[in-house]
Amino acid sequence: GESVGLHLPTLSVQEGDNSIINCAYSNSASDYFIWYKQESGKGPQFIIDIRSNMDKRQGQRVTVLLNKTVKHLSLQIAATQPGDSAVYFCAEILASGGGNKLTFGTGTQLKVEL
Amino acid sequence: GAGVSQSPRYKVAKRGQDVALRCDPISGHVSLFWYQQALGQGPEFLTYFQNEAQLDKSGLPSDRFFAERPEGSVSTLKIQRTQQEDSAVYLCASSTIPQGVQETQYFGPGTRLLVL
């Protein structure tokens, strides 16, 4: 799996701006990807998912883009709000019958400045 | 409906002590997962249950870690003879359908374990 560091990358944005959080995943055979939001002291919260047969999926204020060629995933948050401040993780699942365990990437700390 | 719940939320243990962490998944969820999250890192897989069967325990770091789900609902993660390196947040997640079909996992708030 991916290595993760002790110091999370940080993205600072102004309230109302759009945010783009990037993730590089490790396994080219993975076929299901999820973005989670984790606030301090809480468990990860599902935001949006995408399957490998898609390259874009939209939710409410969020869009996930998948580029399988370079094994890259991004999360776009429109009109970022203070409540969006959290750590964001991408996670992948390999459809090998291995119990659908999630492999998480390095998180990104999103800070929304007023 | 209620989400995944975990207890206790916080646990302080002396090195060498045994601890038991409880997970109540969402009612009716077939799959249950345990993850370990060290400070500043993403969660890492420990073990997976489909109903009462433990189908994957490849992520358990040592034989001091043991998990069970005897009736296919509540699960307990037990750590024997705790060590300082066991200090982490232990997360439980559940999902509706079994292995082989991708489905969103819903996480509990976690148990923060501190071993002194």
HADDOCK unambig.tbl for C-alpha pairs under 7 A between the chains (distance, minus, plus):
assign (segid A and resid 4 and name CA) (segid B and resid 41 and name CA) 6.25 0.50 0.50
assign (segid A and resid 5 and name CA) (segid B and resid 41 and name CA) 6.68 0.50 0.50
assign (segid A and resid 6 and name CA) (segid B and resid 40 and name CA) 5.17 0.50 0.50
assign (segid A and resid 6 and name CA) (segid B and resid 41 and name CA) 6.22 0.50 0.50
assign (segid A and resid 7 and name CA) (segid B and resid 40 and name CA) 6.38 0.50 0.50
assign (segid A and resid 8 and name CA) (segid B and resid 40 and name CA) 6.53 0.50 0.50
assign (segid A and resid 32 and name CA) (segid B and resid 102 and name CA) 6.90 0.50 0.50
assign (segid A and resid 42 and name CA) (segid B and resid 109 and name CA) 4.69 0.50 0.50
assign (segid A and resid 42 and name CA) (segid B and resid 110 and name CA) 6.88 0.50 0.50
assign (segid A and resid 43 and name CA) (segid B and resid 91 and name CA) 6.92 0.50 0.50
assign (segid A and resid 43 and name CA) (segid B and resid 107 and name CA) 5.62 0.50 0.50
assign (segid A and resid 43 and name CA) (segid B and resid 108 and name CA) 5.48 0.50 0.50
assign (segid A and resid 43 and name CA) (segid B and resid 109 and name CA) 4.25 0.50 0.50
assign (segid A and resid 43 and name CA) (segid B and resid 110 and name CA) 5.92 0.50 0.50
assign (segid A and resid 44 and name CA) (segid B and resid 107 and name CA) 5.95 0.50 0.50
assign (segid A and resid 45 and name CA) (segid B and resid 107 and name CA) 6.77 0.50 0.50
assign (segid A and resid 95 and name CA) (segid B and resid 100 and name CA) 6.59 0.50 0.50
assign (segid A and resid 97 and name CA) (segid B and resid 99 and name CA) 6.09 0.50 0.50
assign (segid A and resid 97 and name CA) (segid B and resid 100 and name CA) 4.75 0.50 0.50
assign (segid A and resid 99 and name CA) (segid B and resid 48 and name CA) 6.64 0.50 0.50
assign (segid A and resid 99 and name CA) (segid B and resid 99 and name CA) 4.60 0.50 0.50
assign (segid A and resid 99 and name CA) (segid B and resid 100 and name CA) 6.59 0.50 0.50
assign (segid A and resid 100 and name CA) (segid B and resid 99 and name CA) 6.02 0.50 0.50
assign (segid A and resid 100 and name CA) (segid B and resid 100 and name CA) 6.82 0.50 0.50
assign (segid A and resid 100 and name CA) (segid B and resid 102 and name CA) 6.30 0.50 0.50
assign (segid A and resid 101 and name CA) (segid B and resid 45 and name CA) 6.57 0.50 0.50
assign (segid A and resid 102 and name CA) (segid B and resid 45 and name CA) 6.86 0.50 0.50
assign (segid A and resid 103 and name CA) (segid B and resid 44 and name CA) 6.87 0.50 0.50
assign (segid A and resid 104 and name CA) (segid B and resid 42 and name CA) 5.70 0.50 0.50
assign (segid A and resid 104 and name CA) (segid B and resid 43 and name CA) 6.39 0.50 0.50
assign (segid A and resid 105 and name CA) (segid B and resid 42 and name CA) 6.59 0.50 0.50
assign (segid A and resid 106 and name CA) (segid B and resid 41 and name CA) 6.86 0.50 0.50
assign (segid A and resid 106 and name CA) (segid B and resid 42 and name CA) 6.26 0.50 0.50
assign (segid A and resid 107 and name CA) (segid B and resid 42 and name CA) 6.37 0.50 0.50
